[in-house]
Amino acid sequence: MAQDTGRPLRADAQRNRDKILAAAVRVFTEQGLDAHYERIAKEAGVGTGTLYRNFPTRETLIEAAYRNEVARLCDAVPGLLAAQPPREALRIWMGHFIDYATAKLGMAEALRAVVASGSDPYGHSREMIQAAITTLMEAGVTAGDLRSDIRPSDMFAALAGIALTSAAADQRGQAERLLGLTLDGLTPHRD
């Protein structure tokens, strides 16, 4: 990974890094371990030198791309809650979760190679996602839009199940229907 000096990256360097990570997810999802650095650099609109400076090995790039996807997923929560009612924020986030799961599925071969090299790209991702779900569900319960008897861990299990059965890109319609059913199941019972 790029040398961590403790200082924030310059704005242009951060933009390049973000473009590299987004391109890496797309290319590794499409091509798996056969993905070439040159293709990733081209898709990101940077030179291969910039790519290698930031991510000197394939493993560091794969791990950083995956961790970036998790961070993007979780970091979306405050903005969604600020812009949408809690129930709608949760529904939008659930769609983002399927996007994340689709990328993870596409990168599975590359992620297995990272794990085989001794690294753990998944470290803390479960806790981060669980915290995001908890925030969304607590907001929905407080607003009276979501049942209070459903635990965030139950919601995580439901989303993981949908992802396992319907995260492939060609299954998006099914995933959306299942997300709708799940959200309907979170609706408080009205007497």
N, C-alpha and C positions, 0 to 999 in steps of 0.2 A: 504494500500500500504506500501511498505517498507519505513522505516523511512527515510525522506529526510534530510540528514545532510549538504547538500550543496556541499559535496565533490563528485567527480566522483567515480563510482564504480570501484573496482579492475577489471582487464581484465577478470579473471575467473568468478567473480560475474556477470559481464555484459553478458558474454557468457551464463551463466545459466539462467539469466533473459530472454535473447533473445530466448533461447530454450524453456523455459516455455511458453512464449507468442505465439510462433509459434505452439507449441503443443496444447495450449488452443484453438486457432482458429480452428485447425483440429478437436479436440474432441468436442467442442461446436457445430461446424458445423454438425458433424455426429450425435451427441446425444442430442443436445439442453440442456435444464436444467437438464436432467438426467445424465449428465456427472459427473463422480466422480473425485475428486482431485487425488486419487491414480492413475487413468488411465493417467491423464495429467502428473503427475510426472514421471510415467514410460515411457511415450512417449518422454518426455523431457530428460530422462536419469539423473534425479535428485531425491533426496529423498523427501518425503512428507514434512519433516521439512523445507527444502529449499524453497519449494513451499509456505508453510504457512508463512515463514518469509518474503517473498517478497510480498505475496498477502493473507492477513489473512482472507479475506471474498471472497465469490464467486463473489459478485458485483464488488469488486476492481479488481479481475482478469479479468472478462468480459470486464469491461471498459478499462483497460489497454491493453488488447488484441486488442480491436477494435481501440483504439487510435494509437496503434503501427502499425496496418494495414494502417491507413490513413497516418501516418508519412512515412512509407516505400514507399507507392505510390507516395507521393509528393517529398520525398528525392531522388527518382530515376531520376528526371528530369535533374539535372546538369550532371550526368554521361552519360545519354542517349545523351544529346546534345554534350557532349565532344567526344563521340564515333561514332555518327551517323550524317548524314545530317538531318536537322530539320524535313523534311517530314517523314523520316524513324523513327526518334526519337519519333515523335508524334504517328505514327502507333504502334510502340512497346508499348508506354505508354498507348495507348487506350486498348491494350490487357491486360496490368496490371490493368487498371481500371475495366475491366470485371472480372478479378480474384478477385479484391477487392469487387466488387458488389456480386459476387458469395459467398464469405466468409460472407459478411454482410447478405445476404439472409439466409444462413445457420445458422447464429447466431441470427436471428430475435427474436426468442422466448427468448433467453438469454438476448438480448439487451432490450426487452420490460420489463423484470423483473428488470433490472437496472434502467430504467426510472421510473418504478412503485415505486422503493425504494427512489426516490427523486433525483437521480443523472442525469446528462446530458452527456452521453458519446459522443453526437454529437457536443458539443460545439466547435466551430471554425473549424470543419471539412469541411464545405461547403466553407468557406473562403480559407482554405489551398488548397483545390482541385481547386477552381477557380484561385488561384494564379499560381498553377502548369500549368493549361491549358493556362493561359495568357502568361506565359514564353515560352511555347512550340509554341504557335501560333505567338507570336511576332518574334521569331526566324525564323519561316517558312515564314512569310510575308517579313522580311528583306532579306531572301535568294531568294525571288521571287517564292517560292514553294507553297505558300498558298494565297488565296484571302484575300484582306485587308478589304472587306466589311462584313465579318462574325465576329461577336463579340464572345469573349470567353464565355459569358453567353449563346449564341446560341449553342456553341459546348457542353457546360455542359448539356444543356437541351437535346440535341441529344443523348449524352452518357447516361444520366439518362433514357431516353426512351428506348434505347437498353437494358439497364440493367433491366428495369421493365419487358420487354417482353422476354428477352433471357439470363438472368443471371444464370439460373439453369444449373448445370454441364452437363446435357444431351442435352442442347441447344447451346453448344459452337460453333458448326458449323454455326448455324444461326447467332449467335453473330458476328462471324468473317466475314461473308458475309455482315452484316449490317455495321460493322466498315469499311469495304472496300468501300461500297457505300458512307458512310459519308465522308471518306477521298477523294474519287473521287469528291464529291460535293465541296470540299475545293480547288480544282485545279483552278488556275486562268484561265480565258477565254483567249484563244489565237486567235487573229484575223488574 
